[in-house]
Amino acid sequence: MNVPVVIVGAGPTGLTAAVSLARYGVESLVLERWAGVYPQPRAVHLDGEIRRLLAMLGVGDEFDAISRPALGLRLLDRNFRVLAEFRRDPAGGRDGHPDANMFDQPELEALLRAATRRHAEVTLRGDVEVTAVTEETDCVRVDFTDRTTGATESARARYVLGCDGANSLVRAAIGARMRELNFEQRWLVVDIETTAELGEWEGVHQVCDPDRAATYMRIGTTRHRWEFRLRPGEAEADYAGIGRLHELIRPWTGDVAVADLRLLRVAEYTFRAQLADRWRAGRVFLLGDAAHLTPPFIGQGMGAGLRDAANLTWKLAAVLAGSLPERVLESYETERKPHARTMIQLAKLTGMVMTDGGELGNLLRRLLAPQLRRLPGFHTLVTSGRTPPLCRSQLVARRRPGRGRAGHLVPNAVLEDGRRYDDVVAGRYAIVTTIEPTSAQRARIRDLGGVLVIVGPADELGRWVRRGGHRAVLVRPDGAVQRAARDLSALCAAMPRFHRGSSGRSTADT
């Protein structure tokens, strides 16, 4: 079997990659060891940027039906007194969606699987075990075994995406190794369902106590999650039943009877910070947990994998179509690896600030936490979910770090006709400008398959462009600014020929 792309793993990252490629008309074969959706809940949070990506995949409204906006973050002391509170606007921010969304991962995966069935370009094979990934002269051979029949098969692909998790076979096949970023904590994760109303504030509760750090969040109408840091000598087996667990969750459940609490899962996790030393070997790429692992303290684990898929898939589509040279694929690791490292370091720091330091740490938190919201910009930093800009690459023309708009994600602003930016651009190249283009520039942008977005200097998007010291930006299909300028000439010259029709197929002229 020959196919442009083989994707190993049908978790959120692999499914996102498959649907994204299909929107550009690229066929893929997805290989997954489980017959269906893995039933256990894992990730429970995604930010406004990832919710925006789900909309582009065509599952945004369906996701809203299964998710719940979180109202923010509360820091609590060991006696559950509020040290600080950071509220979010549930209506959403610059991405056009709520900045924090709680959900059940199996339900999200079911939505993404359904989306693959709407695209003839995606073939999903479940209940198969990938056994080898071997690069050949002009392709990659993927060997796999049908777990039901025992039959062995092979597929050949132009490119292979390893989305097969922390114990990635694809990572091992290319000789990549996980590098430790010096963080390891053991936590107990508890998922409970109840029809009883707990009456708790519907944001994330973080108990800042080195002796028993804990997190609580409401996931859905009847779903709740707790996470407790395990003490030395404790293990999952010590909390096998709801009776012992009730001692931990009682501060939130109060007078709710044990009989009204249904234990869905209790599991021990070791939170780690790791980064693969390389994310690519030839035609093989690593995405998601195969490339990076992060502690969960800022809720960015799954989102990082979906960002990987969004960053890489449009480039693969452009290379396969001939609109970009293959060397631009080097920009995937160049852009995503530093971004992932920054987010992992932020998660580590957040976890340490919230959970370490002993009694001295408790004293400092009690004194300093109430003052944090008075720091300029700190509230926005905590609640917005905004991530750093991409660093300089072949597809990001940043001159100096911290200056200009290149590498930043363009806001999903409401435009003059009432539609949002994403709905107008729909995964194509775009030029956003506050100056009037010439007729020749209009024709060139149209002929290249791009979208011209003209905004007023006082409009939301216009103000954003001009705050970077520019009057126009060239925006890539993934929403990242490739180049910014004070006139349109350089931007028109930098825009590649990248057509995308209403069917979602991508074509190009070489």
Summary of the structure (lengths in Angstrom):
residues: 510
radius of gyration: 23.5
end to end distance: 27.1
largest distance: 73.2
contacts: 1757
relative contact order: 0.13
helix: 33%
strand: 28%
